[in-house]
Amino acid sequence: MDARLEAIRDTVLARNPGEGEFHQAVTEVFDSLGPVHDRHPEFLEAAILERLCEPERQIIFRVPWTDDAGRVRINRGFRVEFNSALGPYKGGLRFHPSVYLGIVKFLGFEQIFKNALTGMPIGGGKGGSDFDPRGRSDAEVMRFCQSFMTELYRHIGEYTDVPAGDIGVGGREIGYLFGQYKRITNRYESGVLTGKGISWGGSLVRPEATGYGTVIFTQEMLKTRGASFDGQRVVVSGSGNVAINAIAKAQSLGATVVACSDSSGYIVDEAGIDVGLLRQIKEVERGRLKDYEARRSAVSYVDGGSVWDVNATVALPCATQNELDGDAAARLVRNGLLAIGEGANMPSTRDAVAVFQDARVLFGPGKAANAGGVATSALEMQQNASRDSWSFAHTEQRLTEIMVGIHDRCAATADEYGDPGNYVLGANIGGFVKVADAMLAQGLI
Ligand code: NDP
């Protein structure tokens, strides 16, 4: 790392102790930015990096609710409004027991650059809670969401901060959150949340967008080597929103997705995953992946273990941060991996990224490859602002253009900075310069 940037990075780490994921995300971005500061000393003079690493606002709040037995439960809520240089804060809410400030800050920090790469007018933010919706009844989830919004509503708005879903927050949760926002404010403000239901202000393609977008980005990378998804053997991690839609899109392009996982284990289905059955189990029944084995022939379920033991030519990690380490990366490379597209945020550890880059495997980092979700959220905001709703085909076309644009911008930036094919460098520099220019133009704020 450039010595000037290393000194700033060390100060950031010392100011934010115990936030390992945030440290990792900051270090990964700083690793790429030395050459930009050679060309733009004004960024150092204006302390752009120091300002970027300090969120504009961090909100932490108590979320009290009662479970079905009438017992009082307390969770912690977060919203980190990181950077509004390009537009209102935009980024999802995550409900998972592992959520703490360091996770929210890593996700919010990544979101700044991701949103900049989309070319759309959105700043970066993220939020969530350590609440675990798994195993909770609909009524419990509703009471939790209502309590969460009873504090959050005063901080958000269509011109201020626009949350969406993430792990543990899908259409059901967005519905309860929106209902409570409307009730408290007495405003039908569609643009305050994205990921809404189609009949009440949501956008077609938003549920599919992150998974589809990841596959579209990866397809563009494959094209640079004269390949495509057609005929690829694909392994996906996770079996949630991003994973299921990535599987569907990859198979529609001619790939065979042979494995996917949840936090308990993974399935191998050599004939190609039956997406209809997977959706039924995970989205309708809210069941576990293990249930898939009993309902389809020639499927094996592995309890625990790593889905990265299954060999593949394309890997799409779509579960969570740091789920793919250096050993798993080395195994994938040995088994003939050609490309990896990150549907999740920071799923590959720093060691894993180094293994992929050394082996010249095509590597699409999450902040570029999974930007289709937030981009389609911005399309949802456009439709809300114009009181319009677009067709599936039109919205998917816009998503495709945006993902191809992000790919091309990352590739062109990597070329410009002398490291062709390095999408990490391209994404970090491409996103950073856009935000830094806007911050300079807006003065010391
Ligand atoms: P979901 O809650 O729909 O699904 C998450 C999946 O990942 C589940 O299969 C879950 O398994 C698994 N998982 C979650 N946490 C862990 C863990 N600690 N260890 C192992 N497996 C885990 O979330 P999404 O699909 O929405 O999100 C997945 C990833 O994509 C996240 O990194 C998210 O930040 C990122 N992302 C999501 C976007 C979106 O539009 N939804 C946009 C951009 C990025 P189990 O059911 O067992 O918990």
Residues whose N, C-alpha, C, O or C-beta is under 5 A from the ligand:
A	BS01	NDP	G165 D166 I167 G168 T210 G238 S239 G240 N241 V242 A243 S261 D262 S263 S264 C318 A319 T320 Q321 G343 A344 N345 N370 G373
